[in-house]
Amino acid sequence: MGVYLDTFAALELIVEEPECAVLAERLMEMTRNSERGVASMLLYTELHCAVRRRFHRWRTLEAEGSGPS
């Protein structure tokens, strides 16, 4: 059985959210078992936009002196 990777889940892997360890392990397990995952063809665009928004917000917070912890 494969896994559908949506934008939110992919973003968790990039910004290292607490839940990402479980997802990362599952993806590694899939790789070891030669299983395939699927994602929307829009994942690249959506992920790119989400990361830009997130880091823009962090830069704004850092400039105000209350950056991410």
N, C-alpha and C positions, 0 to 999 in steps of 0.2 A: 504494500500500500504506500502511495506517495503522500507528499505534503504540499499544500498550497501555501506559499509564502506571500503574505500581503505586505503592503507598504509599512504598516505600523510594526509588524514583526521584524522586518528587515531593518527598520530604523532603530529598534531596540538593540540589534547586534552592533550597530555603528556607534551608538552613544552609550553603550554598556549599561543598560537598565538592569535592575536586580533580576528580572525574569530571564535575561538573555542566556544565562548559563544553561538552563534546561533546553532552550531552543538550540543553542550552539551544539550541545551534546547530541540532540536528536539529528541535527544536520550531519554531524560527524558520523553517527551511526548509519545514516542513510548512505553516506559516501563509502563506508567500509562494506556495506551490503550491496553496493552498486544499485541502490534505489534511486529513482528520479523524483525530483521535486518540480513543482510548476509555479509560475508566477504570471501575473498580468503582463501583457506587452507594455503597459504603461508604468511598470515598476521603476524603470530607470528614471523617467521624467518625474514621477511622483516623489521618488526618494531624493532626487537631486533638489527639488523644490523644498521638501521638508527639511533637509539638512541645512540648506541656505537660511530658511526661516529660523531654525533653532539656533544656529551660530550667530546670526544677526542679533537675535534677542539676547544671547549671552554677551556679545560685544557691547550692546547697549547697557546691560546691567553692570558690566565691568567698568564702563566709563562713568557710571553713577556711583561706583564704589560698592556695589552689592552683587558681584559676579557669582557664577554657579559654585556650589560647594564641592 
